Amino acid sequence: MREVDTLIAGGRVLVLDEKDTIITEGAVAVIGDRIVAVGPRAEIEKQCIAREKIAAPNGLILPGLVNGHTHAAMACFRGIADDMDLMEWLNNYIFPAEAQNVDPELAYWGSMLACAEMIKSGTTTFSDMYIFEAETARAAKEAGMRCLLGEVLFDFPSPNVKSPAEGLAYTEKLIQTWADDPLINIMVEPHGLYTCAADVLKSAKVLADRYRVPLATHLLENRAEAQQLTAKFGMRATRWLEKNGLLDERFIAFHCVVMEEEDLRIFADHGCKIVHNPESNMKLASGIAPVPAMQKSGLVVGLGTDGCASNNNLDLYQEMDTAAKLAKVASLDPTALSARTVLRMATCEGAKVLGMENLVGSLEVGKKADLSIIDMNKPHLTPLYNEYSHLVYAVNGADVDTVMINGRVVMKNRQLLTIDEAEAMRRVRTIAARVQTRLKEHQAQRR
C-alpha cells in the first residue's frame, strides 16, 4: 500500500475536470502539497494508508474557490460609505479615508481578517490590489492562503509611495522578495486608465514583461468611465490598449461592465482575461457585465467579490448565486449562466484567469491540494439532486466545514487553525474606531 499524508474520505467529490467528473462515494489522497489520487473511496482506501484521515460522510468535496479580484485590507472599510455612485464613492469617501488611515498596521490586520473570512467561506486563492501589499503578502503567508497580488499604482501619491516610479520600484521588490514562493505570487497593477497616465501604464507593462507576471487593472467599470476614456484617448479604451501593446494573455481586466462587440473581439484576439464582480457592480449601480457574450467570444472569465467597501462581504458562494441570477434577469433567459458555468468561473476558470490552471481549480492528480468540504447534513441542503445547483443556489459560506490549502488543513470543523480570529477582529475594531473619527472630521470640513 502507498503511504500518504492525508486521506479525505467519504461524501461526493466534484473533480471539476473537463469531463465534469462526480464521484458519489469518493476519496482524495494527498502527499505533501499535491493530490496523488482521486477516485472511489473503496479503491483509494485499498491503495493508500494515511497518517491522517479526514472523514466526510455527509460532505461535498470540491476544489477551493478562486476569488479573482478583491482589496483584502478594505475589510477595515466595510460599510463605510454605501448607496452612492462610483466616482462619489471613490473621490469623497474611499480616497480620503485611505489617505488618512491606511498604514502597514491597517493593511496587515485588514488582510488577516479578510483571509479569515475567505477561508471560512471556502476560498483558497485570491487576487488582490491595494496599498502596502507587502503586509497583505505577509498576512496571506501566515494564514496559509494562496494569492496573486500587487501594489496599486496611481498618478498621485498613495499612503505608501510618493510617485508612480516609487510604486513600480515597490512592486519590483515584491516580485523579487516572493520569487518562487509556493503561495505568494506578484503581479503589476495600475489602478485604472483614468487614474494612471499613459507613461505609467506603459512602464507597468515593461515591468510585467520583464518578470513575465500578469498586468491587471480596473477597466470600463461604468458608462461614465467608458465615455471619459474615449474622450481622453480619442478612441475606445480597448483599442488604445491594443495600439500601445498592453494586451496579451497575461492581461487581466476587472469589471468590464461596458464592453461592446469590438472590445470583446480585441480581448479575444489577444487572449486577455476578465474578472466579473456582479455584487459590487450592482451596489454601485455600475451596470451588468455581458458575461455570456464574453464567454461566447472565447474569453476566460473568472469571478470576484471586489472589496468589502463595495460588496460588503467576501463570500464567493453568495457571489455565484448573484452572478447566475443577474445574467438571467438581464437577458430574460434562464439559461444565460448555468450553475455549472458559474461554479467553474469560481474554480477552474478563475484559476486560468490568474495563470494558475496547472496548480489549482480542479481536484486532479498532480495539482496542489487546495480543497474544501461542505457539510451537507443541513435542512437547507436536503435533499440533493444536483451538486452544481446546490453549490450555486443553496450553499452559503457558513456551510464550509473544512479547508485545505497546499496540503495543509487551515480550517477544520469551522475552526481556523492558522489565524487568531478573535485577535484579528479586535484589531480591526480598534482601527475602525480611528477611521470613523477621522471620516467625521473630513465630512465636517467639506460642509
N, C-alpha and C positions, 0 to 999 in steps of 0.2 A: 504493500500500500504506500501511497505517496503522503509524506508528511507536509501539512500546510499550516500556516499561522492561524487563519480564521476560516470557519465554515459557517455561512449563513444558510440555514436550512428550514424548509417548510414554507408554506404560502405560495403565492403566484409570483413568477418572475417575468417582468416586462423587459425584454432584452433591448428593444428599440433599435434593432439592426435593420438592414434593408428588407428583410423578409417579415418584419413585424412579429417576430417570434414571441410567443407567450407560453410559458411552462406552468402548467396548473399546479403541480406539487414539485417545486424546484429547489435548487441549491446553487450557491455561488461560493467558490473556493478562492482564497487569497493567500499569496506568499509575498511578504514584504509589501510593496506598494502596488502590486499588479494582480489582476484577475488571472487565475491559472485554469479554472474550469467553471463551466456553466452548463447546467442540464437538469434532468430529472433527479429528484432527491435520492431515490433508491440507487441510481447509478453512481452519483457523485460520492455517496457515503460508502459505497463498496470500494471506490478508488482511493479515497482520501481519509487520513486520520488527522484531526485538528488539535492544535494546542488550545484553541479557544473556539467554542461553538456558540453561535447566537441562534436561538430558536425563534422562528417567526411563523407559528402555526396559523395565525389569523392575519398574517401580514401580506402586503403587496410590496414586492421588492423592485425598485426601479433605479435608473441612473440618477445621480444628483442633478438638481436643476442648475441651469446656467443663466444668471442674471446679466444680460448683455449691456446694461447701462444703468449706472447709479452714481450718486455722490455720497459715499458712505458717511462721512463726517457730518453731513447735513441732518443726520438723526438729531443733532442738537437743536435744529431749527424746525422740528416737526410742529406744524400748526401755527407757525409764527405769523403767516400772512396768507389768508385764504380768500377765495371768491373775488379775484381780480384778474385782469388780463396779463399776458406775459410780460410786456415791457414795463407796465406799472409795478408789477410784482418784482421784477429784477431791479429796476432803477431806483424805486422808492423804498424798498424793503430789504431785498436779499443783498444787493451790493453794499448798502450802508451797514447792514448787520454784520456782513463779513469783514468789512474794513475795520469795524470797531471791536470785533470779538474773536476772529479766527486767529489762533496761535497754535503752537505744537500740542499744547495740552488738549484743546478742543478737538484738533484733528485726530489725536490718538484715542481719546475716550469716546468721541462720537463714532469713530470707525470701529472700536471694540464693541460698542453697543449694537451697531449695525451688523457686525459679524454674528453676535448672539442672536439677533432677530432672524438673520438669514439662515443660520444653521437650524434654528428651531422650526423653520418653515421649509426645510428640505433643500435649500440652495447650498451647493458645494463650491461653485465657481462664480466669481463676479467680476465685472469690468467697471473700473472706477475712474472718474475725473474729478479732481478737486485741488485744494491748496495744502501745502505741507504733506505731499503724498509719501514722503519718507516715513511719516508717522502712520499713515494708513498701511503701508507695506509692513511696518513693524507689528502693528496690531493684527493684521491678517496672518502673518507668520506665527505669532504667538497663539492665535486662535486655531491654527492648523487649516486655514482656508486657502483654496487656490484662487489666484486673481491675476488680472491683466489691468495695469493702472498707469496713469501718467499725470504729471503736474499740469494744471490748466494754464494755458498761455493767453495773455491779453496784450493789447496795445498799451494799456495803462498799468500802473503798479498794482500788485496784489499784496496782501499782508505778508507774503513770503519773499517776493522778488520785486526789484525796483524797475526792471525793464524786460522786454522780450528776450534780450541776449542773456540776461541772468536766468530767465526761465528755461531757455534752451540748455544752458550750462548745467542747471539743476537737473534737468531731465537726463542729460548725458551721464551725469554722475549716478543717477538712479539706475540707468541701463548697465553701467559698469559694476555698480555695487551688487546688483542682483543677478548678474550673468550666471546662467546655468543653475539657478536655484530651482529646486523641484516644485515649488509652489508659487513663487512671486515672479511675475513677468511684467515687463515695462513696455509702454507704447508712447508715442508723441501725440500730444493733444492740444492743439489750438482750440479755444473755446468755440468760436464760430466765425463765419465770414464777415459778420457785422461788428465783431469786437476785435478783429485782427486785420492789420494792413496786409496788402499783397506780399510785401517782402517778408513778413513774419510767417505767413503761410508757406511761402516757397522755402524759407530757411528750415521750417519744421519738416518739410518733405525731404530736404537734403539730409537732415539728421536721421529721419526714419530709414532712408535708403542706406545710409552708412552702416547702420546696425541691423538692417533687414527686419525691422519691427513694424507693427501697424501704425498708421497715421489715422487719427479719429477726430471727429468734430461734430457739433450740433449743426444740422442743416435743414433749411426750409421747414422750420417748425410751425410757422403760421403764415397766413396770406400777407400780412404786413411786412414780415421779414422778406418774403419772396419778392415783393414789389420794391422794397428798399435795395435789395441786392441787384435786381435788374437795372435799377437807376444807377447804382454805383458802378457796375461793370459794363453797362451798355449791352448786356446780353444776359441770358438766363445763367444762374449760378453754376449749374452743372456744366454748361458749355464753357464757362470761364475756367472751371477746374480742369476740364479736359484740355483746353487750349494751353494751359500753363503746366501741363504734365503732372498734375497731382493725383490723377486717378489710376489705380491698378488694383490687383487682387488683395492688397493689404490696406486698402482704404475702407474705413468704417464710418458710416454716417448715422447719427442718432436722430430719430423722429421722422424726417422726410414726409411730413404731412401733405405738403403742397407739391406733389410730384406729378408731372404730366407725362404723356406718352414719350416725348422727346427725352425727358430726364431718365425715364426707365430704360430707354434704348441705350443711352450713353453709359449708364451704370452697368448694364448687362454686357455691353461691348468690352468693358474694362474689368469685369469680374468683381466689382465693388460689392460691399456687404452693407446691410441695413439692420438697425435695431428699432423695433416697434415698441412704443411706450404709451399704450392706449389710455390708462387711467390718468396719467399726468396731462396728456393732450386733452382729455375730456375736462379735467378740472380747471385748466387754464383756457378752455374754450378755443383751443388752437385748431381744431378740426379733426377729421378722421383720415388717417393714412390709408392709401389704396393698396392694402396688403395683398388681396387676391390678385390684383393686376401686377404687382411686383413679382409674385411667385409665378404667374403665367409668363412673365418676361424672362424667367430663368434665374431671377435674383435669389440669393440666400438671405433669408430674413430671420433674425432672432427676436427675442422678447426681453424687455427690460422694465423695471419699475420706475426708473428715474429716482430722484432723491426724495427723502421724507418731507421736504418742504413743499413738494408739489404733488404728492401722491395720496395719502401720507403714510404709507407702510411699504415694507419690502417683501410682501408675501406674493410669490410668483403664482401660487395656486389661484389667488384672487385675480391676478393679472391675466391668467389663462382664461378664466371664466369670462372676464370682461372683453378680452380680445375676440373670443369666439362670438359672443352675443352682439358686440358692437358692429362687427362686419356683417352680420345677418341683418340687423335692423337698418344699417346704412344702405344696403343693396336690396332690401326686401327679398332676400334669397336665403333660406335656411341652410343651404349647402355651402355658403360663401367661404367659411372657415370651419372645417370639421374639428371635432375634439382631437382626433388623431393628428391632424395638421398642427394644431396649436400646441399639443404636448411635444411634438418634435421640434417646434420653434423654441421651446424652453429646455430642450435637451440636446439632441444630436445636431440640429440646425444651428442652435446657439453656439455649440462648440465649433462649428465650421466658421461662423462669423468671427470668432476670436482666434482662428487659426489653430485650434486645439482638437480637431476632429480625430487625430490619431491617438489622442490621450484620453479623452473623456466623451461623454454624451451617449454612450451605449454600454451595455454590460457584455463585452466581448473579450475573449481570451487575449491577453497581451496589453489590454488597456489598463489605465490606472483604476484602482479600486475606490471609485467615488460613487457612493450609492446611498439610498435612504430606504427606510422601511415604514410603510404606512400601516397604522393599526386599523384594520377593517372591522373590528368587532364593536361597532357602534351603531346606534339606531339610524343615524342619517346616512350610513353607508351600507345598509341592509335593505333589500337583497342586492346581490351583484350580478348583473347580466353582461355588462360591457366595461372592461377596465378603463379604456380611454374616456368613455363618458363619465365614469365616476371620478377620475382624476381631474377632469376639467370642470365638471358641473356640480360635484358633490363634496369632494375633499377640500379641506382648508388647511392652512399651515399648522394649526394646532393638532392635526391628526398624525403628524410626523412623529414617530416614536424613537427611531434610532438613525444616526447618520455616521457614515464612514467617509473619510477623505484621505486619499493617498495611502490607503490601507490602515489608517488609524481611526479608531472609534472616537468621535468627538462629541457625540451625544448618545446616551443610552437610557431608555425608559424616560424620555423627556428631560433628563438631567444633563446639563452641559458639563463636559469633562475637561475642557481646555480654557474656559472663561469663567471668571468670578462674576456671575451675572448680577448679584446684588451690589457689588462694588462698582461695576460699570454704570448701573442705574443711579447709584448715589452720586457718582462723579458728574454725570450728565445733568442731574437735577441742580447741582451746585453751579455748573456752568450756565444753565438756563436762567437761573435767577439773575445772574450778571447780565446776560443778554437782554432780558426783559427790561431791566432798569435802564440800560443804555438805549434801547429802542424807544422807550417812552420819552427819554430826553431828546432824541433825534426828532421824533414826531412833534414834540412841543416847539422845537426850533423852527420846523417847517411852517408852523402856523404863524 
